[in-house]
Amino acid sequence: MTIILDYHEQTSHSRGRITGRPPNQDNRPMPFKRYAGVPTLTAGADADLPDVSLNQAMLGAEGTALPDRADLPGLLASACSLTAGISQARKLPSGAVFHFRTVPSAGALFPAELYLAVQNVIGMDDGVYHYCPILHAMSQLRAGPVFVQAESDRAPMVRFLLTSVFFRSAWKYGARAYRYCLLDTGHMAQNLLLAAAIHGLGGSLDYDFDDAAMNAMLGLDPSLEGCLAVVHALGCDQTTAWAPPPRATADDLPGFSRCAPRPESPPELLDAHRATASFARCPTGRRPGPPGEFVPLADPEFPASTAATILARRSRRDFVSRPAPARDLTDLLGLLCLDQGPDCTGAVHAGFLADRTSGLTPGRHALLRAHHATTLLAPGSLLTKAARVCLDQGWLDTAALHLTFTADLAGLVRRCGPRAYRYAHLEAGRLGQLAYLAATAKRLGACGIGAFFDQEAATLLALPQGHALLYLVAVGCVRNP
């Protein structure tokens, strides 16, 4: 077994053994990262958001091109706000204010952070910036050219970078938190791909890079925060080389990675992160599905605005035992098949458990994304059993559908190296966020579950040895859609 497979085994839940630790309120992490004493570009109120449907955004259809004479700083701020911003603020009985975000997060701890590197953008100095949702502002961390570019080429260049502040999640979930950090970064990556698309910025997702070089460019303390994903946007792709890190705008950029008085994460978490730092670009394309009768899916219909859907998304647990429109659910499944994803999208196998309220055949199904089809693997009503597997959360059995995202972790690590562990969890989170948005667009509820009794989950889903459930997303009718 490798370090990363040992980590997965050691952080697995079982009855009588839930990994984690009691949260210390005196050491509660700050929910927002703020840089003091650096140049800050405060964004105004977002202009009218692009009216691009979810179908168009997923397919990159006409209407997602960069507008002529675009206000690029404004577009970047708007894209950042949709990706990682605040969708609603609510005052709690205690007097505190809770900020709903455009992305879901395990325990509402929000470890993911968003950065961008820009060059030749009119209205912004070249450099590296951090987006702060609570301020709706971009703080400049490095000043100067960040990309290697011919002197005669003055085209704008943009690259987004997604990190995770490990202790934000580890404060509550201990060593298992690394799984949630990866899932949460996957959520944000999907939002970013859609936000970049509808603003005409383009975007290709990349999980393979030199960790040390990326963390150094961002000025991170790698024991506290690490880059987990990159989106190459305007004028950039995987081959676009970094320039040497330009001048920092603060004396101690790594110090800003501290989110609490004592922000140290468990050594098992940090060992897992270091073990998966191996660089191995490894295409893991979609594979043929299991033998059996395929049920083709119709082309999904999602005319709803992408931006409005992202802003409306919430995690919902108030499922009601009411029939969900079968076409809405098959559209959701079809949208997951439309997804292009990065080279490693085949690292994750998608499936679902259907209840009688889904209008689909009750049982365990595989979602054959390469074929835009489903196949029934085992008939029967399994949602009540799945609810028990998910730490006995009874509310889950009133959903219509449980989407399951699994992976052959042992096989991936053997073929691609330990970094494939990141691929699988990041992709599970990204696809989970797409399911959230599809459900929201259909006025259905959705809630992601990353905590379950791991071996019981593998048994319920009849997973082969070495395979594991990474993420479950419940979908169904809710009280007040």
N, C-alpha and C positions, 0 to 999 in steps of 0.2 A: 504493500500500500504506500502511496505517496503521502507527503505532508498534508496536501489539500484533501485527499480522500479520508485521511485520519481525522482531519478537522471536521468534515461533514458528519462522520460517524459520532465524534465526540460531542457535537452540538445538536444531535438528534434528540427530540422529545420522546419520552415513553411514559406510560402511566406510573406515577410515583416519582418521576424524574423529569421535571421541567427545567431546562437550563435557563439561566438568567440571574438577576440579582435584585435585591430590594432597592428601588430608587432612593438616593440620598437627596432630599429636597435642598439641603444646604449646598449641594454641588450640582444643582440642576443646570444643564447647558443652556446657553442663550440661543433663542430660535433663529436669530438673524446675525449674519456676519457683517460687521461695519468696519471700514478702514478710516481711521482718524488722521487728519493732517496731510491728506493727499488731494490732488486736484480732482474735483467731482463735476461731472456733467449731469445736472439735474434735468430730467425729462419733464416736459409739460404734460398736460392731460393728453391721453392718447387720441389721435385723430380718429375719424371714422375707420373702423376696422374693415379690412377687405371682406367683401361678401362673396366668399368662395365656398362652394359646397364641400362636404366631406368627400364625396365621390371625386370631385375635381382635384382636391388636394392630394388624395391618395394616388391618383393617376398622373399628376403633373400636367393636367390638361390646359388648354389655352385659357388665359385669364389668370395664370399664376406667374406671368413674366414681370420683371422689374419695371415699374412705371417710368416713363420718360421724365427726366429732370426730377428724379425722386429725391426727397429729403432723407438721405440715408441715415443720419443719426436718429431721426424720428422713427424710421422703419425699424432700425435695430432696437430702439427702446421699446417699441410696440411688440416686436417679436420676443424680446426678453420678458416682457410683462406677461404675455400669453404662456410662455414656456414655464416660468417659475414665479409668477407674480401672485398678488393677493386678489382673490375674486370676491371676497366679502369680509367685513369685520363685524363681529357680534360681541356686545357687552355681556359678560357673564354676571350672575347674581353676586359674585364676590367683588365685582367692580372691575376685574381684569377684562381685557379685550382679547378675544380669540380671533386670529386671522386665518380664514379659510384660504387655501392655496389652490392654484390651478392643477396641482399634482397631488395624488394621494400619497400617504406616507404611513408606514407602520408606527402605530402609537402616536401619530401626529407630531413626530419629532423632527422631521424634515432635515435629514443629514446632507442632502444634495445641494450643491452650490453651482452657480453659472458664471462663467468668465467668457470674454471674447478678446481676440487679437485682431486689430484693424490696421490697415495701411492704405494710404491714398483715399481716404474717405473725407470728402469736403465737409467741414464743420466739426471734425474731430482730429485731434492730434494723433499721429501714429503711436501705437503702443498696445499695452495689455490692460484690460479693464475688468472690473468685477461688477456684476449687477446686484444691487441691493433692493429687494422687493419692498421693504418697509419704507424706503426713501424714494422708490422709483427713480433711481439714479445709478449712473455708471461711474465708478471710482477708478481713476487711472493709477495703475500700479507700476508700470514701466513706460518710459517716454523715449520714443525713437523707433526706427524701422524694425519690424519684427520678422519680416520675410525676406528671403533672397529674391531680388527682382532686378531685371535689366534697368539701367538708368533711364532708357527711353520709354519704358513701360510705366504709365501712370494710372493704370486701371485699378479700381478699388479692389481690396482683398479683405476677406473676413473669414475667421475661423473661430468656432465656438468650442469651449472646453467645459466638461462637466466633472466635478469632483465630489467627494464625500468627506464630511467631517465625522470621523468614525465614532467619537465619543457621544455625539448627539443621540445615536441609537444604542450604543453600548451602555450608556447610563442606565437604561432600563432592561435591555435584553442581553447584556453580557456578551460572551464570545459569539453567540449565534447571530449577533447584530450584523456581522459582515454579510450574511445572506441578505438581510433587509437593506443594507446600504447599496448592494448591487441591484436589488429589485427596484428600489426607489430611484436610482440613477437611470434605470431602464424606463421608468415612468416618464422622467423628465426628458429623456432622449426622444421619446415618441412625440411629446408635445413640441419639442424643438423642431423636429422634422416637419411637422405640420405647420407650425408658425413660420418657419423659414420659407416653406413652399408658398403659402398664401401671400407672403410679402415679396415674392419674386427673388428671394435670396438663394434659392437652390439649397442643396444640402445632401451630403452623403455621410453615413454614419461609419465610424471607425473605432474598433475596440483594441487595435494593435498599434502600439507605439512604444517608444523608449520612456518608461516611467520616470526615470531619474531626470532626463532632459526636460520632460513636460513639467514636472513638479518644480524644477529649477526656474523655468521660464515664468511660472506663475508665482514663484516666491513662497512656496508652501513649506511647512514643517512636515516631512513625510511620515513622521511617527504619529501625527495627528490628523492629517488630511492627505488625500491622494487623488490624482486624476484617474478617472475610470472610463471616460468616453470622450470622443472628439467628433464634431460635425464640421466637415469641410464645406464651406459655403461659398459666397461670391468670390470668384477668381482663384479659388483654392481647390486642391485635391490632395490625395495621399502623397503625391510626389513633390508638393510644394515644400521647399526646405525652409527651416527656421534660420533666421540670422542669429548671431550671438546675442544673448539676452541684453537688451538695452538698459540704460540707467534706471535704477529703482527710484521711485518717488518718496520712499520712506526708508529710514535706517534699518528697520527690523520687520520686513514683510512676513517672515515665518512666524513671528510672534502673534500675528492676527489669526493664525489657525487655532489658537486657544479659545475654546468656547465655554470654559468653566474654570473655577479656581484650580481644580485638579482633574485635568482632562485626559488622563491616561486610560487607554483601552486595555482590555485583557491581553496578555501576551499571545494567547491562542489566535485572537483576531489578527494581530499584527503579523504573526507568523504566516497565517493564511494569505494575507495580502502580499507579503514578500514572496511567498512561494509561487504566487500566480503572476509575478512580474516578468516571467520568461517571455521573450518576444518570439512569437511563432505565428506568422500570418497563415492561417489555416482555413481555406474555404471548406465549409461544411454544408454543402448544398442540400436542398430538400431531397428526401429519399422516397422511393416508392412505398406505398402503404402496404398493409397486410393483405393477404389474399382474401377474397370475399366479394360480395355484391356491393358495388358502389352506388350511392344515391347522389346524383349530380345536384349542385346548388345553382339556383338561378343567379343572374347578375344582381348584386345588391343595389338597393336604391337608398341613397342617403342625400337628399336635397338640402338638408339642414345646413346652416352656416357653420363652418369649422370653428371660427372664433367664438360664436355664441355658444356652441356646444362645449368647448374647452372651459369657458367661464361658468357654465351652468353645472358642470360635473360635480357631484358630491358622492361620498361613500354612504350608501343606504343599507340599513339593516332591517327596516320596517317592512319586510316582505309580507304579502298576503297570499293566501291560498286561492288564487283566482287565475283562470286560464289566461295565459299570455298569448298574443297573436303569433301563431306559428311562423307566419311570413316575417315578422319582425325578428324572430330568433334566427331564422335561416339567413336573413340579411346580415345579421351580426356575424354569423359564421362565415358568410361569403366575404365580408369585409376583411376578416383575418386572412382569407386566401388571396385577396387582392394585394395585400401588403408585399412590397418588394424586399425590404430589409437588407441588412449587410450580407456579406459572403457567408457568414456563419449562422444564418437564420435557421439552417437545418439542425443546429445543435439542440433545438427544442422540439418535442413532439406534442402536438395539441390534440386534445380530445374533450369529451364532455359526458356528463351524466345527465340524462333527461328524465324529468318527472312527467307524470300524466298531464299536469297543467301546462306542459310545453307544447302540446299538440304534436309532438314527435314520439316515435316509438320509445317507451320507457326502457332505459338500460344504459349500458356503457358503450360509447361510440368513439371511433377515431375520426379526427378531422384531417382529411387528406388534402393539405393545402396545395400541393403540387398539382392535384387533379381537380381542385374546386369541387370536392365531393366529401361525403361522409360514408362510414360503413359501421354497421352494428356489430359489436364484438361480443356482447353478452346481454340478453334481455333481463329485465327485472327493475324493481324500484330500489334505488341505492342511495337516495339523498339523505334519508334518516341515518343510515350507516355512515355516510360521509360527514354528516354533522357531528356524529360521535367522534370520528377520527380527528376532526378539527377542534380538538380540546373540548368536546361536549358542548358546542355552541348550538343549542337547539333551534335558534331562529333560522339557521341555514336550511332546515328541511322544508321550509315553506317557499323557497325559491323555485323557479321553474327549471333552471339549468345550472349545473356546476361545470364551468370550464376548467380543464386541468392542463397544466403545462409541466411536462416531465422531460427527463433527459437521461441518456446513458452516460452518467458521469464517469464511470470506470473506463468505458470505451473511448470517450472524448479525451480523457487525460492520457490514455495509452497512445492514441493516434496523434494528438495535437499538443500534448504537454499540459502542464498545470494551468496555463492561462485559459484553457478551454472552460474551466470552472466559472470564470468570469463571463465568458460568452453565454453560457447557458442561463445563468441567473439574470444577466442584463437583458437578454432576449425575452425571457419569461416576463420580466417587468414591463418591457416595451410592449409586448403583445397584450399583456394584461391591461395596460393603459388604453390601448386601442379598443379593447372590449368595453372598458368603462365608457369611452366616448361613444361607441356604437350604441350601448344601452341608453345613455343619456339622450342621444338623438332620437331614439324610439320611445322616449318617455317611460323607460323601464329603470329599475334600480339596479345597482351593482355594488359589490363589495369584495375587495381582494383579501385573501387569507394566506399568510405566509407561515403561520404557526399551526402545527398539527403533529400527531403522533406518527413519526416518520415511517416506522416499519408497518404500522397498521394501514397507513396510506398505501404503501407499496403492495400490501396484501389485497386490499380492497380493489385496487386498479390492476391486479394481476401483473405487476411489473416484473420483468426478468431480473436476475441477480445483477447488481451494479447500477440499475436504473433507480431514479428517485423522483418523487413529486417535489417540484420547486415552488409552485404557486397554484392557488385555486381562486377562481373568480366566480362568485355566485351572481346570477342574473334572474330577475323576475319582476312581477308586478309589485308595486309598493303603495302605501296608503294614499299619499298625496303626491302624485308624480309631477 
